[in-house]
Amino acid sequence: MEDRIRCPLVDDMIEVGDCVVCSDVSSGMLKENCIPEKFRQKKNWKNICKNCKYYEM
């Protein structure tokens, strides 16, 4: 498994752990304040995350 992956929310490489937390937030398992604001900048960020190929990592 890769250590870093390309995240469509920030259009950059992020740590796998950050990806897991973002996907948990987008699914409602964690509160939005668990992730930095940079991951929530795009209008439909939750849907973008849910449709990412890494979502169910």
N, C-alpha and C positions, 0 to 999 in steps of 0.2 A: 504494500500500500504506500502511496505517496505521502510525504510529510506536509506538502503544500499543494493546494489546488487553486484553480482560477475560479473566483467567485463573481457571478454576474451582478451581484448587488453593489460591489465596489469596483468592478472591472479590473481586478488585480489579484495577485496571489495572496492566499490567506492560509493560516495553519488549519489543519484538519479539525482540531478541537474547536476553533472558532466556528467552523462550518456546522459542527454538530450542535453547538449552542444556538446558532441562528436558526437551524431547522426546527429545534425544539420550541423556540420562540414563535416561529411562523405557524407552527401547528397548535399553539396555545398551551403547550406544556409548561412553559416558563413565561414570566412577565417580560414585556418589551424592554424594560429598563435593565435587563440582564445583558444586553448587547449595546455596543457603542452606537451613537447616533449615525455614524457613517454607513452602517448597514441598513438604516431606515430612511435614507434620503430619497430613493426612487418612489414614485407614486404608488405602484402596486408591488411593493417589495415582498410582501408575503407570498403572492402568487408567483413572482419571479423565483423565489426560493423554492417553493413547492414544485415548480416545473424544472428545476435544475437536475442534471443527471446525478449529482452527488446527494440529493435530498435524503434518500433513505440509506445513507452510508452506515 
